[in-house]
């Protein structure tokens, strides 16, 4: 029993098990579920990057869909309009999203709390309108269709299994990088700023620069999520940039727990499954999701992972 | 040598002259207590020195350098540290992390994003040392919001010390402490100030503490300095007695 508990408390055990399951999925599950898991992976990166802002920097951004959308549109235009390699196209999309995040962040970071939230929302709506109205480039309401998956090092990504492994690798690398950032001195400083920006400033830290850096990193990784999402869907439409899309990673993070790294990932799993499952019965799935969220916020304010890690700590307490 | 020099500093909030033409000189290595009744402008004076507020007029010089109106993070880098009346800590970080943040910042390692913070052995050792000096090592893994009031004040002091300041401003360092805590905190402050050769400015309401600690005392009233001198001079001073005891007595 003691040995089992030691395993349960070891995060590496969980990580290894989780990754093993992900690697095996194409062998066990049908195509439908492979697609579902791919969606979970992509949404996970989007949510984890948003939670770098929300949970770790204390910034509530209502505009993250803009960076996701910019990533998705950039890669779509590049893949359709040029012969650039797939990997370079992803890097370009990430770069552009990160760059736009720096420019917009520069203005937003100056404001506090809800002014910040509203300004991020306004900027992202600007990009929504651009995608909607700049028909010659973005295709307007119809969006861009038939985005190819391309190939990488001679490997054809058009096959579902291949694209699945490609997404798995990209997302794993990105989430690992964000994890490393959070565990670094820089990540600790972000959490300090979240907790008490005045004390941080009186510890010699220029908090605006750190917030801006965090905003840029979040935008960059949201851009990567968008860049792997577009070929996955093979279509991009202005909806991707709509502000209501920005709410999704926020809700997912809150559902999973914003003060844990794995919270947004757990949240994504539940979010995608609930969406899939309830839309089978009713199109008003947001209603049921809302009810679930209401219940969780009242009874498990730390989110699902916050609750579980609390329980595990309790277990540690008992075993000594 | 004059460490801190303040010339004709003033700050008003509407009709209220919170700090009204203050001149002050503090010698290096001196322990200076600022006293005065509530609303005398002590905290505002500290806010003006440390950049939390910008003065309407006047200048602040530290080591002969004009630091008037600089933002707090730049003033801190000139090695001026400060604690607050209501302790200012990072409530959701552990006690250990609270101190480590200050050390990382002081050693200019706060931008490193590619290496786990646990691998910064020097900084971690330094953090442990400070916690031991502050008698907080046992609590290192606790979230700092769970600390008692007195320990929070000590933790904040530790965070300020970790920045290795030359001038330290403490705003009511013993407010809300019981007599035992007050005594241990004051002896801690005195030891640190002596060990590191700090210049110390503090506001304090406990007169016993003030008279035992201060080299010099400045008395403020309605934003102005009304008296300044060594503890026994202040004790005998008629104006000071009137302020504290009321005019008729």
Interface residues (C-beta under 8 A of the other chain):
Chain A: X180 X181 X183 X184 X185 X186 X187 X188 X189 X191 X192 X194 X195 X196 X198 X199 X200 X201 X202 X203 X204 X205 X206 X207 X210 X259
Chain B: X50 X71 X72 X73 X76 X77 X81 X82 X88 X89 X90 X91 X92 X93 X97 X98 X100 X101 X102 X104 X105 X106 X109 X110 X111 X112 X113 X114 X115 X116 X117 X118 X120 X156 X159 X163
